[in-house]
Amino acid sequence: MNSVYLDNGATSFPKAPGVSESMSNYILNVGSNVSRGVYASAHEAQTVLFETRELICDLFNFDKTENVVFTKNITESLNVIIKGLLNPGDHVIVSSMEHNAVMRPLSSLNKKGVEFSRIQCKSDGSMDINIVKQSIRPNTKAVIMSYASNVCGTILPLIEVGEICKKNNLFFIIDSAQTAGFLDMDYKKLNADAIAFTGHKGLLGPQGMGGFLINDTLASMVSPLIEGGTGSMSNSEDQPNYMPDKFEAGTMNLPGIFGFNASLKYLKRTGLKEIRETELFLTKRFIEKVNLMENVKIAGINGMENRTAVVSLDFQGFDNSEIAFALSNDFNIMTRCGLHCAPSAHMTLNTFPQGTVRFSFGHFNTESQIDYAIDSINKCIRKGF
Ligand SMILES: Cc1ncc(COP(=O)(O)O)c(C=O)c1O
């Protein structure tokens, strides 16, 4: 079997049809900057940029194109919002499943007096919504949560969390890294104030593209992390205060915008339902066979309820990294092994410090690849790596 890519939770591969063509079209035929030129190719770039903002609005059921901000990834987006919003004395609520893209900025702010409560999730990665209510303090400003764990694929009850935020007047900031392009994420139904996204995972776009959408109230309270040229208000040395220029200083990743535009169009054409059904069909096939194996534990939920296509395995009595190495070396199967940038999630799932071998399936994987992965895992176990 040719190489089998099962690391879509890290970044999707292959990318959506049309992505590389659109990027190379920009490099070869367009080439111009946006908001800075009056010639035809600058207009073309501007049109594609605007259309990409519209596609993001469409994906998340969001109304204001100018409040869609592009960054290089979700880590940058979360840093902009977290560091631009929180001041010493503020308190925020997160779950124990968060990625370091949330936890590291919070941890550094914590040293300067920002407080946070971490909702302890259960060992299957699920969360008791009542603990969120109980964690609210007079100085709580926001809840920041990932919609699904990047370690075990458990989906958190964010609709309910959004309702709690609305009732208690808290900002609700969502990390959509593991669910955008998989779940229908409706900004309004989620009662979100900001949704941060990354382009290169489930959104099937190129690396180096991410962003966030944000409402006016929250945007007015977030100060920009990066200031500089925007091609607008060039008579002033102050950063524009209006959207999206407030958060988009410096020349953008335009090849990335062109690629992302193509991937978002592909998602729209295909439909998230179709993508979700394919990925969950493959996940089910994998999980059912793993559940028959001895000495292999699925971290988190081992059924199909409330999950994405990320499955982490803990090989009891084996060194997980040796299994991942053997899968790569002997069978040409690409997985991710170790601790997946989320130490507290691993502690919650009892996979700290040994980590897991993470299999994450994508829209372009096939049944025969799943069967090959299962067969290869069985061979690794029999060989006793
Ligand atoms: C839940 C979650 N949040 C944030 C990130 C960070 O994504 P990026 O590296 O694209 O900024 C990841 C990526 O692994 C993730 O899974």
The ligand as an SDF file (V2000), in Angstrom:
LIG
                    3D

 16 16  0  0  0  0  0  0  0  0999 V2000
   -8.0470   22.3560   19.5140 C   0  0  0  0  0  0  0  0  0  0  0  0
   -6.8780   23.0470   18.8590 C   0  0  0  0  0  0  0  0  0  0  0  0
   -6.6770   24.3480   19.0920 N   0  0  0  0  0  0  0  0  0  0  0  0
   -5.6630   25.0210   18.5290 C   0  0  0  0  0  0  0  0  0  0  0  0
   -4.7800   24.3930   17.6690 C   0  0  0  0  0  0  0  0  0  0  0  0
   -3.6670   25.1690   17.0490 C   0  0  0  0  0  0  0  0  0  0  0  0
   -3.7880   25.2350   15.6530 O   0  0  0  0  0  0  0  0  0  0  0  0
   -2.7550   26.0450   14.7570 P   0  0  0  0  0  0  0  0  0  0  0  0
   -1.4380   25.3380   14.9110 O   0  0  0  0  0  0  0  0  0  0  0  0
   -3.2910   25.9560   13.3880 O   0  0  0  0  0  0  0  0  0  0  0  0
   -2.6890   27.4210   15.2890 O   0  0  0  0  0  0  0  0  0  0  0  0
   -4.9450   23.0370   17.4000 C   0  0  0  0  0  0  0  0  0  0  0  0
   -3.9880   22.3260   16.5170 C   0  0  0  0  0  0  0  0  0  0  0  0
   -3.4930   21.2770   16.7910 O   0  0  0  0  0  0  0  0  0  0  0  0
   -6.0270   22.3490   17.9990 C   0  0  0  0  0  0  0  0  0  0  0  0
   -6.2230   21.0550   17.7600 O   0  0  0  0  0  0  0  0  0  0  0  0
  1  2  1  0
  2  3  1  0
  2 15  2  0
  3  4  2  0
  4  5  1  0
  5  6  1  0
  5 12  2  0
  6  7  1  0
  7  8  1  0
  8  9  2  0
  8 10  1  0
  8 11  1  0
 12 13  1  0
 12 15  1  0
 13 14  2  0
 15 16  1  0
M  END
$$$$
